[in-house]
Each structure stands twice: as structure tokens, then as C-alpha cells.
Amino acid sequence: MKKTKIPQKHLLHFFLLMSVLHLNTCQSQTTNNMSNKNVNPLLCNPEKGICEIPTTPSLTDSNTTFKQQKPVKIIYFTDPICSSCWGIEPQLRKLKLEYSHYIEIEYRMGGLLPDWSYNSGGISKPSDVAHHWDEVSLYYDMPIDGDIWLENPLHSSYPPSIAFKAAQIQDEEKAVHFLRKIREMVFLEKKNICQWEYLAQAATVCGLNIEKMKEDYKSKAKVLFEEDLALARKMGVRGFPSLYVIDPSQNQQLLYGFRAYQNFEETILKTYPEAKKMSYNTSWNHLFNKYHTLTAREYTELSANPRKESEKILDNLTANGTLQKYQTKNGAIWKIK
């Protein structure tokens, strides 16, 4: 039978749509599977339409236990340049607003991009990622400018991951803020967050001690990062985002990949049925005081306004001088002026 050649553009749209519908994850490439087979971590397999690694380890190590102060513990394996992780920011922010009394989130780095020492999976060089990121931005409705891979590409996601661990040593809350800031830098501002100057800028904005962070970055943080990679292998992490939701008896459920907010909420309630949703102030000023920057998709999720109305509200607040808008070719982000 004669095979019909599918245009590259149509094939790209197909596998991106399938990846969103099925798993929508950034693929993990941890140390143990790197030695087995080179797999590109930044694109899904266009033939299968999913993001996966060649050898799937066991889902969970039952001997892994975690200390927890609240009824629900979430071990969140992520990476600073994981586009799918950026895609679930609206859901995570809402989850924190509605269930913060019941949940605690422990951020772990997974090591998405060790380096460019491979040429499989549809990508052989950074410039191959550019169009992919632009397309993914449309599906997640979160601003991502793929031109960074043309203008100032990253050689690895390890440096910003180690920097995050250095920030965690100082302060967990500031570290989460730092992770958000460097994501904005890479996805919107096209800044190479492997470079110390940008990591230092982000640390300053988040109120971290630069000198201590630099010292820890060269020593303690590397050890902590290796521990995260080891834990990811032990727990069977096969892609990002991976969120292990744990009850007081250490029973685990896995939220894998991009999911709607309803899936997050259902998992929390299944893990801890006594959890009660908390109401919160959905006014724009309250939301911006809680989260200093918001995309239109995030504001829509948090305020419950329709998507078009949300952007109109944000633009009106920009026009009257209340907010500042940072525009990219694939969307914008707003902050209080």
C-alpha cells in the first residue's frame, strides 16, 4: 500500500494535540535511563502522540516515606524549563488558595535537560525547540516565546535546578517565588537562566542572600540536586510534571502531566475526604497581592471570569496605570505597577 506523506506542519499539530489530550508532560531524562538510550526530553514522540521514556521504571517505591505536617503531602517533581509545568501554574495557584490548610507541596527537581549530547526524538540542536514552544504556548494558553532557543539557548536545565536547591536552603517560600521568577525569565523574557547574572537578578527580586546562594550553589545545592534525581529514579518518575499526592498513612496517588483543575481537586478529596474548599477573595487587587504576576489564563482560573473578560479587565487596569503589562509574541503577563 502506498504511504501518504503527511505535511510536517500537520504532523506537528497532530502530535502536540495528542500530547495535550493524553499526557501533556515534559519527558524526564534522569541519569539511569541516559545510559541506556538517548532520548530527547523536549519533544514528544510524534508517532505515538505521547511523552514517554523508553524504559518505564516501577511507578512507586513503597518503602519511600515522607514527613508531613498537613493531611496531604504533594511531592512535585518539576524542572525550570518544563513547558508542561508552566502550563499547570494556574491550577497549582488555585489549589493553594482553596486547599492550603490541608496541603503542603514539596518541590523536587527532576533533571529535564542534562545536556545536548544526543540527536534523537526529533531534536538535535536548540533551534529545533523554538517552534515547538510556540505551538505549546497556544495549547496551554500560557505565554511562551520559543525564540530563546534561537537567540540565547540553554545548554542544560541543571544550573537553574541547582540554583533552586540553593534558594531552598535559605527559605522554602522564597525558593518557590524564585522558581516562578526564573520561569518567567526563560519562557517570556528569553533570558538564559543558566547564566549566573540572571539567577542573581531573580534571587535579588525574591529577597534571597546572593552571596550565600552563590556559595551553596557551588557546594550543598549540588548534593541536594543529586538527591532529588536519586529520589525521582526511586519513585519511578517518568516525566514532568509528576505530583505524588500522599495521605497520612503514606498511601500515594499520582497526578501525571497536564490536568484540569477538577482533576487536582478530585485527587485531594480522594486523598483526604475531610478537606473543605475554602472561599477566597477573587478581586484583582487581592489576587495580585497574593501572586505578584498573573497571566490572563491564571487570572481566568483564579477569578472565575470568562477568558475574554479577564484579559479585558487586565488591559483596562493597565490603561489606567494600575498594572504593568509585559507583552510577548505569544501572550502577556501582568503585575502591579
C-alpha positions in Angstrom: 0.0 0.0 0.0 1.4 3.4 -0.9 2.0 5.6 2.1 0.6 9.1 2.2 3.2 11.7 3.2 1.7 13.9 5.9 2.9 17.5 5.8 5.3 18.3 8.6 3.1 21.2 9.8 0.0 18.9 10.1 2.1 16.2 11.8 3.4 18.7 14.4 -0.1 19.9 15.2 -1.3 16.3 15.5 1.3 15.2 18.0 1.0 18.3 20.0 -2.8 17.9 20.3 -2.4 14.3 21.2 0.2 15.0 23.8 -2.2 17.6 25.5 -5.1 15.2 25.4 -3.2 12.2 26.7 -0.3 13.0 28.9 0.9 16.5 28.2 4.2 16.0 30.0 7.7 17.1 29.6 9.8 14.0 29.3 12.3 13.2 32.0 15.8 12.0 31.3 17.4 11.0 34.5 20.8 9.6 34.9 19.9 5.9 34.8 17.9 6.0 31.6 20.5 8.2 29.9 23.0 5.4 30.0 20.5 3.1 28.2 19.3 5.1 25.3 19.5 8.7 24.1 16.0 10.2 24.2 15.2 13.8 23.6 13.4 15.3 26.6 11.9 18.4 25.0 9.6 16.8 22.4 7.0 14.0 22.5 7.1 11.1 20.1 5.2 12.2 17.0 4.2 8.7 16.0 2.7 7.8 19.4 1.5 11.3 20.3 2.6 10.9 23.9 5.7 11.9 26.0 7.4 8.8 27.4 10.8 7.3 28.0 12.0 4.0 26.5 12.1 2.1 29.8 9.4 2.8 32.3 10.6 2.0 35.9 8.2 0.9 38.7 5.6 3.5 39.5 6.3 3.9 43.2 8.8 2.6 45.8 6.6 1.6 48.7 9.5 2.0 51.1 9.7 5.7 50.4 8.1 7.6 53.3 7.8 11.4 53.9 7.3 13.5 56.9 4.2 15.7 56.7 2.7 18.4 58.8 -0.6 18.6 57.0 -3.1 15.8 55.9 -2.0 15.9 52.3 1.6 16.0 51.2 2.4 16.6 47.5 5.9 15.7 46.2 6.2 17.7 43.0 8.9 16.7 40.5 9.4 19.5 38.1 12.1 21.4 36.1 12.6 25.2 35.5 12.3 24.8 31.7 9.4 22.2 31.6 6.7 23.8 29.5 4.0 21.5 30.8 4.9 22.5 34.3 4.5 26.1 33.3 1.1 25.0 31.9 -0.2 23.9 35.3 0.7 27.1 37.1 -2.9 28.3 37.1 -4.2 25.1 38.6 -1.5 24.9 41.3 -2.1 28.5 42.3 -5.8 27.9 42.7 -5.2 24.7 44.6 -3.1 26.7 47.1 -5.9 29.3 47.5 -8.6 26.7 48.1 -6.8 23.9 50.0 -3.7 25.4 51.6 -5.0 24.4 55.1 -4.8 20.8 54.1 -1.9 20.5 51.6 1.9 21.1 51.7 3.9 20.9 48.5 7.5 19.8 48.4 9.3 20.8 45.2 11.8 18.5 43.8 14.0 18.9 40.7 13.9 16.2 38.1 16.7 17.0 35.6 14.9 17.5 32.3 17.8 18.5 30.1 21.2 17.3 31.2 22.9 18.5 28.0 22.7 18.3 24.2 24.7 15.0 23.8 22.1 13.3 21.7 20.3 13.7 18.4 17.2 11.7 18.6 13.5 12.3 19.3 13.1 14.9 16.5 15.6 17.4 18.0 19.3 17.6 17.5 20.0 21.2 18.4 18.4 24.0 20.5 16.9 25.8 17.5 14.7 22.7 16.9 12.8 23.6 20.1 11.8 27.1 19.1 8.7 26.3 17.0 7.6 23.6 19.4 7.5 26.0 22.3 5.5 28.5 20.3 2.9 25.8 19.5 2.7 24.5 23.0 2.1 28.1 24.2 -1.2 28.1 22.2 -2.4 24.8 23.7 -1.8 25.8 27.3 -2.8 29.4 26.8 0.3 30.4 28.7 2.8 32.8 27.2 6.0 31.1 25.9 8.4 32.6 23.5 10.4 29.9 21.7 12.8 32.4 20.2 15.1 31.9 23.2 16.3 28.7 21.5 17.3 30.8 18.5 18.8 33.8 20.3 20.3 32.6 23.6 19.7 28.9 24.1 20.3 27.0 27.3 22.9 24.2 27.3 21.2 22.4 30.2 18.4 22.8 32.8 20.8 21.7 35.6 22.2 25.1 36.6 18.8 26.7 37.3 17.7 23.5 39.1 20.8 23.6 41.3 20.1 27.3 41.9 16.6 26.5 43.1 18.1 24.0 45.6 20.4 26.7 46.8 17.4 29.0 47.3 15.6 26.2 49.2 18.4 26.1 51.7 17.6 29.7 52.7 13.8 29.8 52.6 11.2 27.5 51.0 8.7 30.2 50.3 11.3 32.4 48.7 12.6 29.5 46.7 9.1 28.9 45.2 9.0 32.6 44.3 12.5 32.2 42.8 11.4 29.3 40.6 8.4 31.3 39.4 10.7 34.2 38.5 13.2 32.2 36.6 10.4 30.5 34.7 9.1 33.9 33.7 12.6 34.8 32.6 13.0 31.8 30.3 9.5 31.5 29.0 8.7 35.2 28.4 11.8 37.3 28.7 14.0 34.9 26.6 16.8 35.0 29.3 19.2 32.2 29.5 18.8 31.1 33.1 21.9 29.0 33.0 23.8 32.3 33.3 24.5 33.5 36.9 23.7 37.1 36.2 20.0 36.2 35.6 19.9 33.8 38.5 21.3 36.5 40.7 18.7 39.0 39.4 15.9 36.6 40.3 17.4 36.0 43.7 17.5 39.7 44.4 13.9 40.2 43.4 12.9 37.3 45.8 14.9 38.6 48.8 17.5 35.9 48.9 21.1 36.4 50.1 23.1 36.4 46.9 26.5 35.6 48.5 25.1 32.7 50.5 23.2 31.4 47.4 26.3 31.5 45.3 28.3 29.6 47.9 25.6 27.0 48.3 25.2 26.8 44.5 28.8 25.5 44.3 28.5 23.0 47.1 25.5 22.0 49.2 22.9 22.6 46.4 24.6 20.2 44.0 24.3 17.4 46.6 20.7 18.2 47.2 20.0 18.2 43.4 21.6 14.8 43.1 19.4 13.6 46.0 16.4 14.8 44.0 17.5 12.9 40.9 18.0 9.8 43.0 14.6 10.1 44.6 13.0 10.6 41.1 14.6 7.3 40.0 13.5 5.5 43.2 9.9 6.7 42.8 9.7 5.9 39.2 9.3 9.4 37.8 9.0 9.1 34.0 8.0 12.6 33.0 7.1 16.1 34.2 5.0 17.3 35.8 4.7 14.4 38.3 2.9 15.1 41.5 2.7 12.3 44.1 -0.2 13.0 46.4 0.2 11.3 49.8 -2.2 10.8 52.7 -1.3 10.5 56.4 -0.9 6.7 56.0 1.7 7.3 53.2 -0.7 6.0 50.5 0.1 7.6 47.2 -1.7 8.8 44.1 0.0 10.2 41.0 -1.1 13.2 39.1 0.9 12.9 35.9 1.1 15.6 33.2 -1.1 18.5 32.4 -4.5 18.2 34.1 -7.6 20.4 34.5 -8.2 21.9 37.9 -11.0 19.4 38.5 -8.5 16.6 38.5 -6.3 18.2 41.1 -9.3 18.9 43.3 -10.7 15.3 42.9 -7.3 13.9 43.9 -7.1 16.0 47.0 -10.6 15.0 48.1 -9.9 11.3 47.4 -6.7 11.5 49.4 -8.3 13.4 52.3 -12.2 13.3 52.1 -12.5 15.7 55.1 -10.9 18.6 53.2 -13.2 21.5 52.7 -12.8 24.0 49.9 -12.0 27.5 51.3 -13.5 30.6 49.7 -11.2 33.4 48.8 -11.4 37.0 47.6 -11.4 36.9 43.8 -10.9 40.7 43.3 -8.0 41.6 41.1 -6.1 43.5 43.8 -6.3 40.6 46.3 -5.1 38.1 43.6 -2.2 40.4 42.6 -1.2 40.9 46.3 -1.1 37.1 46.7 0.6 36.4 43.4 2.6 39.3 42.2 2.4 38.3 38.5 -0.5 36.8 36.6 -1.1 35.7 33.0 -4.6 36.0 31.5 -5.1 32.3 31.8 -4.1 32.4 35.5 -6.4 35.3 36.2 -9.2 33.5 34.5 -8.7 30.4 36.6 -8.4 32.3 39.9 -11.2 34.9 39.3 -13.7 32.7 37.6 -14.2 35.4 34.9 -14.6 34.3 31.3 -11.3 34.3 29.4 -12.0 37.3 27.1 -13.4 39.3 30.0 -10.3 38.5 32.1 -8.0 39.9 29.5 -10.2 43.0 29.1 -10.1 43.6 32.8 -6.3 43.3 32.9 -5.9 45.6 29.9 -8.2 48.2 31.5 -6.2 48.1 34.7 -3.1 48.6 32.5 -4.6 51.5 30.7 -5.4 53.4 33.9 -1.9 52.8 35.2 -2.7 50.3 37.9 -0.9 47.3 36.3 2.1 46.8 34.1 1.9 44.5 31.1 4.7 42.6 29.6 3.8 41.5 26.1 5.4 38.6 24.2 4.5 37.4 20.7 2.5 34.5 22.3 0.7 36.3 25.2 1.4 38.6 28.1 1.8 38.7 31.9 0.7 41.5 34.2 2.0 42.8 37.6 1.1 45.6 39.9 2.8 48.8 38.8 
